[in-house]
């Protein structure tokens, strides 16, 4: 029940005859893991609140031994400033408090006041993983209250429509109060997916911070020069230089960031000094599994060969703005690659790009944006046919990163049609080995969502499900987006 409904119109009869019986069938006293992400996506819009509440009540009554309850929602949608959270209430809170054996709770479709979350924590003594939304009512509680409520909690992920200052104050308080906490607010790496994360056993001296994901920005801001001693078990380090770079004496504090002992993942954002980027990669490269460098500055001369030489164990790589022309000698252990194409960093028929995509162990590829020249996409399509790239690819994501449909040019139409051919060739030539394929128009909108809306002549209200992306667009001029064969193929792959 984890597959989401992408139809613009939720059919009440379909929900009553297909989804509801299936839900009741999986719900019993022996149920320990329940992912209802797909199930709730079928809720008819006008009944969403009532059905969400009824679902939680029924789980509380019929699945008392549940250990994992999962209802996910895309973080990009949850962080949308126009998002109106569906708030919890006293009855919903009471129902969740009955699930005494819960270890994992991903309740991302509801928002809780902070005092209610503290109550929930006290009633669920085994809770180790919590992902939800926090309302604007963030009242700073004492360290003692947090300790009493979340004695076992290791991961606390949250979104909130509260002020930035309140969110950061909450993050600081959690880190200070819960020494056993490993991740707070969000992962410190976009390459770390929720499904890949597992709760790590405590190591070292009791009472020391067990924080594994550390994001450095202006708020947390490394004031002490002993961060590596304060957080000795950090494995994922994220440096947001747009904020961190404002800190006084940050150049002196940079040396502290070279003293951690267990770094496996680095994410560097917004203009980290180039010399320091090299220092970080040289220092942590031997044990680095994931690297993300979001830096489009022309003077950034970091090469793929440099990365793979200093990071022989590297499995995941995300780079923005790399325009180097080079023959890559080794791919380390590269399994996952995220490439941003919007900066025109790969010239026409770029040998570097095609070289990268021939990495023998590459399992997942995400292409963000569009090639500067559609001929590059045609060349990729041809290389799939001849078996020169995607030798072991299992997961393919294409994300146009379009912000609006207001200004769609003829050039974009041509590019879209070539993308359709590219996707068909990938699915046909890679066959069953390509187990996952996703085509997005932006981070919040899958292609099939918009295409179905246009195909089924959805109303403006029904279009709300694809956010502000569509607003102002004329559906009469968008018929070229609807490709029935592509919709059918993508939906078939999702179901498989």
C-alpha positions in Angstrom: 0.0 0.0 0.0 3.0 2.2 -0.6 2.3 3.1 -4.2 0.9 6.6 -4.5 -2.2 7.6 -6.5 -1.3 10.2 -9.2 -4.8 10.6 -10.6 -6.1 14.2 -10.3 -9.6 13.1 -9.5 -10.0 10.7 -6.5 -12.9 8.4 -7.1 -14.9 7.7 -4.0 -16.4 4.5 -5.3 -12.9 3.2 -6.3 -11.6 4.0 -2.9 -14.5 2.2 -1.2 -14.5 -0.9 -3.3 -10.7 -1.4 -3.8 -8.5 0.4 -1.3 -10.6 0.2 1.9 -11.1 -3.6 1.8 -7.3 -4.0 1.1 -6.6 -1.8 4.1 -8.8 -3.8 6.4 -7.3 -7.0 5.2 -3.7 -6.1 6.2 -4.8 -4.8 9.6 -4.7 -7.3 12.4 -3.0 -8.0 15.7 0.0 -9.6 14.1 0.7 -6.6 11.9 4.1 -5.0 12.9 4.9 -2.8 9.9 2.4 -0.7 8.0 3.2 1.7 5.2 0.0 3.6 4.2 1.6 6.2 2.0 -0.2 4.9 -1.1 -3.5 4.3 0.8 -3.9 7.8 2.0 -3.1 9.3 -1.5 -6.4 7.7 -2.7 -8.5 9.7 -0.2 -11.1 11.8 -2.0 -10.2 15.4 -1.3 -13.3 16.4 0.6 -13.0 13.4 2.9 -9.3 13.6 3.5 -9.5 14.9 7.1 -12.2 12.5 8.2 -10.6 9.5 6.5 -7.1 10.3 8.0 -8.6 10.4 11.5 -10.6 7.2 10.9 -7.6 5.4 9.6 -5.5 6.2 12.7 -8.4 5.2 15.0 -8.8 1.8 13.2 -5.0 1.2 13.4 -5.1 1.9 17.1 -8.0 -0.6 17.6 -6.9 -3.4 15.4 -3.1 -3.3 15.2 -1.9 -2.9 18.8 1.4 -4.6 18.2 2.5 -2.3 15.4 6.2 -1.4 15.5 6.5 0.8 12.4 3.8 3.2 11.1 4.7 5.0 7.9 2.7 7.7 6.0 5.2 9.7 4.0 4.9 13.0 2.2 7.5 14.7 0.0 9.6 17.1 2.0 9.5 19.7 -0.8 5.7 19.9 -0.4 5.9 20.0 3.4 8.4 22.9 3.2 6.2 24.9 0.8 5.4 28.2 2.6 1.8 28.0 1.2 1.3 24.6 2.7 -1.5 24.2 5.2 -0.8 21.3 7.5 -3.5 19.0 8.6 -3.3 19.4 12.4 -3.6 16.6 14.9 -6.2 16.8 17.7 -6.7 15.2 21.1 -8.5 12.2 19.8 -5.8 11.4 17.2 -3.1 11.9 19.8 -4.8 9.5 22.2 -5.1 6.9 19.4 -1.5 7.1 18.5 -0.5 6.9 22.2 -2.1 3.4 22.4 0.5 2.0 20.0 3.0 1.2 22.9 5.3 -0.9 20.8 6.0 1.7 18.1 9.7 2.1 17.2 9.3 4.0 14.0 6.7 6.7 13.4 6.7 8.6 10.1 3.5 10.7 10.4 4.2 13.2 7.7 0.6 14.1 6.7 -0.2 15.6 10.2 1.3 18.4 12.2 1.6 18.5 16.0 2.0 21.2 18.6 5.3 20.6 20.4 3.6 19.9 23.8 1.6 17.1 22.1 4.8 15.6 20.7 6.2 15.5 24.2 3.1 13.7 25.4 3.4 11.3 22.5 7.0 10.6 23.3 6.2 9.8 27.0 3.5 7.3 25.9 5.7 5.6 23.3 8.7 4.5 25.4 10.3 2.4 22.6 10.2 5.2 19.9 13.5 5.6 18.2 12.6 7.2 14.8 10.2 10.1 14.5 9.4 12.1 11.3 6.5 14.6 11.3 5.5 18.3 11.1 5.5 20.8 14.0 3.0 23.6 14.0 3.9 27.3 14.6 3.3 26.7 18.4 6.9 26.0 19.2 7.3 26.9 22.8 10.8 26.2 24.0 10.6 23.5 26.7 13.3 22.6 29.2 16.0 20.2 28.6 14.5 18.0 31.4 11.1 17.8 29.6 12.7 16.6 26.3 14.8 14.0 28.1 11.8 12.6 29.9 9.7 12.4 26.7 12.3 11.0 24.3 14.5 8.6 26.3 15.2 6.3 23.3 14.8 8.7 20.3 17.6 8.5 17.8 16.2 10.3 14.8 13.9 13.3 14.9 13.0 14.7 11.5 10.6 17.6 11.2 9.3 20.3 9.0 7.5 23.4 10.4 5.8 26.6 9.2 7.1 28.4 12.3 9.7 31.2 12.0 13.2 30.2 11.0 14.5 31.4 14.4 12.1 29.1 16.3 12.9 26.1 14.1 16.6 26.6 14.7 16.1 27.1 18.4 14.3 23.8 18.5 17.1 22.1 16.7 19.6 23.5 19.1 17.5 22.4 22.1 17.1 18.8 20.8 20.9 18.4 20.2 21.6 19.8 23.7 19.0 17.8 25.5 19.2 14.4 23.8 22.7 13.0 23.9 21.6 9.9 22.2 20.1 11.7 19.1 21.8 10.9 15.8 19.8 13.0 13.3 17.9 16.3 13.9 15.4 18.1 11.6 16.8 16.7 8.4 19.7 14.5 7.0 22.9 16.3 6.4 23.2 14.8 3.0 20.7 14.8 0.1 22.3 11.5 -1.0 21.2 9.9 2.3 17.7 8.5 1.6 15.3 7.6 4.5 15.1 4.1 3.3 18.9 3.8 3.5 19.2 5.0 7.1 19.3 2.6 9.9 19.6 3.4 13.6 23.2 2.9 14.7 24.2 1.4 18.0 25.7 3.7 20.7 29.4 3.8 20.8 32.0 5.4 23.1 31.5 7.0 26.5 27.9 7.2 27.8 26.9 10.9 28.1 28.8 12.0 25.0 26.8 13.3 22.1 25.9 10.5 19.6 25.1 13.0 16.8 25.9 11.5 13.4 24.6 14.2 11.0 25.9 17.7 11.6 24.8 20.7 9.5 26.9 23.8 10.0 25.3 27.1 9.3 25.1 30.5 10.9 22.7 29.4 13.5 24.5 26.4 14.9 27.7 28.2 13.9 30.9 26.6 15.2 31.6 29.0 18.0 33.8 26.5 20.0 37.0 25.4 18.4 36.4 21.8 19.5 33.5 20.7 17.4 35.3 17.4 16.8 35.4 16.8 20.5 31.8 18.0 21.2 30.4 15.8 18.4 33.0 13.0 18.1 30.8 10.5 16.2 29.7 12.6 13.3 29.7 10.7 10.0 27.8 13.1 7.7 29.1 16.7 7.6 27.2 19.5 5.7 28.6 23.0 5.4 26.3 25.8 4.2 28.8 28.5 3.5 26.1 31.1 2.7 25.4 31.1 6.4 28.5 29.6 8.0 30.7 32.1 6.0 29.1 34.9 7.9 30.4 33.7 11.3 33.2 35.7 12.9 36.6 34.0 12.9 35.3 31.2 10.6 38.6 31.0 8.8 40.2 30.0 12.1 37.4 27.5 12.9 37.8 25.8 9.5 40.8 23.9 10.8 38.4 22.3 13.4 36.4 20.8 10.5 39.5 18.8 9.5 39.7 17.0 12.9 36.7 14.6 12.8 37.5 10.9 12.8 34.6 9.2 11.2 33.4 11.3 8.2 31.8 9.2 5.4 29.7 11.9 3.7 30.5 15.6 2.8 28.0 18.1 1.4 29.5 21.5 0.5 27.1 24.4 -0.4 27.4 27.9 -1.8 31.0 29.0 -2.1 33.1 27.1 0.4 36.7 28.5 -0.3 38.2 26.4 -3.1 41.4 25.7 -1.2 39.4 24.4 1.7 37.3 22.1 -0.6 40.6 20.4 -1.6 41.7 20.2 2.0 38.4 18.5 3.0 38.5 16.0 0.1 42.2 15.2 0.8 41.6 14.7 4.5 38.4 12.7 4.4 38.7 11.2 0.9 40.1 7.7 1.9 36.9 6.8 3.8 34.4 9.0 1.9 31.3 7.2 0.6 29.3 10.2 -0.5 30.3 13.7 -1.9 28.0 16.6 -2.9 29.6 19.8 -4.1 27.1 22.5 -5.1 29.3 25.1 -6.6 29.0 26.6 -10.1 31.8 29.1 -9.9 34.0 29.1 -13.0 37.1 29.2 -10.9 36.2 25.9 -9.2 38.6 23.5 -11.0 37.8 20.3 -9.2 38.1 17.4 -11.6 36.5 13.9 -11.6 39.9 12.3 -11.7 40.9 14.3 -8.6 37.8 13.2 -6.7 38.1 9.5 -7.7 41.8 9.4 -6.9 41.4 10.8 -3.4 38.1 9.0 -2.7 38.7 5.4 -3.7 35.7 4.1 -1.8 33.2 6.8 -3.2 29.8 5.3 -4.0 27.6 8.4 -4.4 28.5 11.7 -6.1 26.6 14.9 -6.8 28.3 17.7 -8.6 27.0 21.1 -9.9 28.7 23.1 -12.6 31.6 20.7 -13.5 32.6 21.6 -17.0 35.9 19.8 -17.3 36.9 17.9 -20.4 38.8 14.8 -19.2 39.2 11.1 -19.7 38.3 9.4 -16.5 40.8 6.7 -15.5 38.9 5.2 -12.5 35.4 5.5 -11.1 36.2 4.4 -7.6 33.1 2.4 -6.5 30.6 4.8 -8.1 27.0 3.5 -7.8 24.9 6.6 -7.6 25.4 9.8 -9.7 23.4 13.1 -9.6 24.2 15.5 -12.4 23.0 19.1 -12.9 22.7 19.9 -16.6 21.3 23.4 -16.2 24.7 25.2 -16.1 25.6 24.0 -19.6 28.6 22.3 -18.0 28.7 19.5 -20.5 29.4 20.8 -24.0 28.0 19.2 -27.1 28.8 15.5 -27.3 30.8 15.8 -24.1 33.2 12.8 -23.8 33.4 13.4 -20.1 29.7 12.9 -19.6 29.6 9.7 -21.7 32.6 8.5 -19.9 30.9 9.0 -16.5 27.8 7.1 -17.6 29.8 4.1 -18.6 30.9 3.5 -15.0 30.6 -0.3 -14.6 29.0 -0.2 -11.1 26.6 2.7 -11.7 23.1 1.7 -10.4 21.3 5.0 -10.0 21.4 8.2 -12.1 19.5 11.4 -11.6 19.7 14.1 -14.4 18.5 17.5 -13.2 17.7 20.2 -15.7 18.3 20.0 -19.5 21.3 19.6 -21.8 22.3 22.8 -23.5 22.0 21.0 -26.8 19.3 18.4 -27.6 21.9 16.5 -29.6 23.5 15.4 -26.4 20.3 13.7 -25.4 20.1 12.1 -28.9 23.6 10.8 -28.4 22.8 9.3 -25.0 19.8 7.6 -26.6 22.0 6.1 -29.3 24.6 5.0 -26.8 22.0 3.1 -24.8 21.0 1.2 -27.9 24.6 0.2 -28.6 25.2 -0.8 -24.9 28.0 1.7 -24.3 26.4 3.3 -21.2 24.1 2.3 -18.3 25.8 -1.1 -18.1 24.1 -2.0 -14.8 21.7 0.8 -14.3 18.7 0.0 -12.1 17.2 3.4 -11.2 16.8 6.4 -13.5 15.4 9.8 -12.6 14.9 12.6 -15.1 13.9 16.0 -13.5 13.4 18.9 -15.9 13.5 21.4 -13.0 10.9 23.6 -14.7 9.5 26.2 -12.4 6.5 27.1 -14.4 4.5 26.2 -17.5 3.9 29.9 -18.3 6.9 30.2 -20.7 7.2 27.0 -22.6 9.1 27.6 -25.8 9.2 25.6 -29.1 12.8 24.5 -28.1 11.4 23.0 -24.9 8.7 21.1 -26.9 11.5 19.6 -29.0 13.5 18.7 -26.0 10.5 17.1 -24.3 9.8 14.9 -27.4 13.4 13.7 -27.4 13.2 13.0 -23.7 10.2 10.8 -24.4 12.2 8.8 -26.9 15.1 8.6 -24.5 12.9 7.2 -21.8 11.3 4.6 -24.1 14.7 3.4 -25.3 16.0 3.2 -21.7 12.9 1.1 -20.7 13.0 -1.1 -23.7 16.8 -1.8 -24.0 17.5 -2.1 -20.3 14.5 -4.2 -19.7 13.7 -5.6 -16.3 17.1 -4.7 -15.0 15.8 -1.1 -14.9 13.5 -1.6 -11.9 12.8 2.1 -11.1 12.2 5.0 -13.5 10.9 8.4 -12.6 10.1 11.4 -14.8 9.6 14.7 -13.0 8.9 18.2 -14.2 10.2 19.6 -10.9 10.8 18.4 -7.4 7.1 18.5 -6.5 5.5 17.4 -9.8 5.8 14.0 -11.5 5.1 14.0 -15.2 2.2 11.6 -15.0 0.4 13.9 -12.5 0.3 16.8 -14.9 -0.3 14.6 -18.0 -3.3 13.0 -16.3 -4.7 16.4 -15.3 -4.6 17.6 -18.9 -5.8 14.3 -20.3 -8.8 14.1 -17.9 -9.6 17.9 -18.2 -9.2 18.4 -14.5 -10.6 21.5 -12.9 -8.5 24.2 -11.3 -9.3 22.8 -7.9 -8.1 19.4 -8.9 -5.0 21.0 -10.4 -4.1 22.3 -6.9 -2.5 18.9 -6.3 0.4 19.9 -8.5 1.1 23.1 -6.6 1.7 26.5 -8.1 3.6 25.0 -11.0 0.6 25.0 -13.2 -1.0 28.3 -12.2 -1.5 30.8 -15.1 -0.8 28.2 -17.8 -3.2 27.6 -20.7 -4.1 23.9 -20.9 -5.1 24.4 -24.5 -1.5 25.0 -25.5 -0.1 22.0 -23.5 -1.6 19.1 -25.4 1.9 18.1 -26.6 2.8 17.1 -23.1 0.2 14.3 -23.0 1.8 11.1 -24.3 -0.6 8.2 -23.6 2.0 5.5 -24.3 4.5 7.2 -21.9 1.9 7.5 -19.1 1.0 3.8 -19.5 4.6 2.7 -19.5 5.6 4.8 -16.4 2.5 3.7 -14.5 3.1 0.1 -15.3 6.7 0.4 -14.0 5.4 2.0 -10.8 3.0 -0.9 -10.2 5.7 -3.5 -10.9 
